[in-house]
Amino acid sequence: MRGHQQSAVRPEISESQRAFRALSRHRRTKLARAAQTTLVKADQWGRGDGVAPELATALEGALTAFTSKPAKKA
């Protein structure tokens, strides 16, 4: 067995990536559109896959803008 003595390589994801993955598909689509990208690339960023640095900063900015909004009163 090749590589049986090496540990599995797993990407380390940040708290913002975890928060992005916890959102619904509709909300992720809106944030991806705000970051001017597709949902596929945004989900790749949420998993910790390699994406362009500009895309990562745009998604983090969109996520922080979303989380900093006050909740609507009922």
DAURKA-V679583 format. One record per pair of residues at least 12 apart in sequence whose ideal C-beta (glycine too) atoms are under 10 Angstrom apart, sorted by the first residue. I is the first residue (numbers start at 0). J is the second residue. Records with the same first field share a line. If there is no record, write none. Layout:
BEGIN
I=J ; J
END
This chain:
BEGIN
9=47
10=46 ; 47 ; 48 ; 49
11=47
12=44 ; 45 ; 46 ; 47 ; 48
13=44 ; 47 ; 55 ; 59
15=44 ; 45 ; 55 ; 58 ; 59 ; 60 ; 62 ; 63 ; 66
16=44 ; 45 ; 46 ; 47 ; 55 ; 58 ; 59 ; 62
17=45 ; 47
18=45 ; 59 ; 62 ; 63 ; 65 ; 66
19=31 ; 41 ; 42 ; 44 ; 45 ; 46 ; 58 ; 59 ; 61 ; 62 ; 65
20=42 ; 44 ; 45 ; 46 ; 47
21=45
22=45 ; 62 ; 65 ; 66
24=38 ; 42
26=62 ; 65
27=41 ; 42 ; 45 ; 58 ; 62
28=41 ; 42
29=61 ; 65
30=45 ; 57 ; 58 ; 60 ; 61 ; 62 ; 64 ; 65
31=44 ; 45 ; 54 ; 57 ; 58 ; 61
32=61
33=57 ; 58 ; 60 ; 61 ; 62 ; 64 ; 65
34=53 ; 54 ; 55 ; 56 ; 57 ; 58 ; 59 ; 60 ; 61 ; 62
35=53 ; 54 ; 57 ; 61
36=50 ; 51 ; 53 ; 54 ; 57 ; 58 ; 61
37=54
40=54 ; 58
41=54 ; 57 ; 58 ; 61 ; 62
44=57 ; 58 ; 59
45=58 ; 62
END
